[in-house]
Amino acid sequence: MVISISHDLKSPLTAVIGYLSLLKDREYDGDEVIVDYVERAYHKSLRIKGLLQELLVFASLSDETRR
């Protein structure tokens, strides 16, 4: 389970880091590309947030079943 979760989190995180690195290093052609990179990074970060929320729900449910 931990391997699956880490893979699911690593993929969008790697994409966010990639887009932010391109912006940081000014490797883009024009404002449209900047908007696209920011939009993609934003959506990937929302995916990470959702996965973490699911993980927290799972963890709390697991704790409740142990009690």
URPEZI-V983795 format. One line per field, one symbol per residue. psi: psi as a letter, one per 20 degrees, with the letter a starting at -180 (. if undefined). burial: + if it has 24 or more other C-alpha atoms within 12 Angstrom, else -. A space follows every 10 residues. Layout:
# URPEZI-V983795
psi: ???
burial: ???
This chain:
# URPEZI-V983795
psi: ghggghghhh ghgggggggh ggggjlmrnr hhhggggggg hghhhhgggg ghggghgggh hghhhi.
burial: --------+- -++-++--++ ---------- ------++-- +--++--+-- +--------- -------
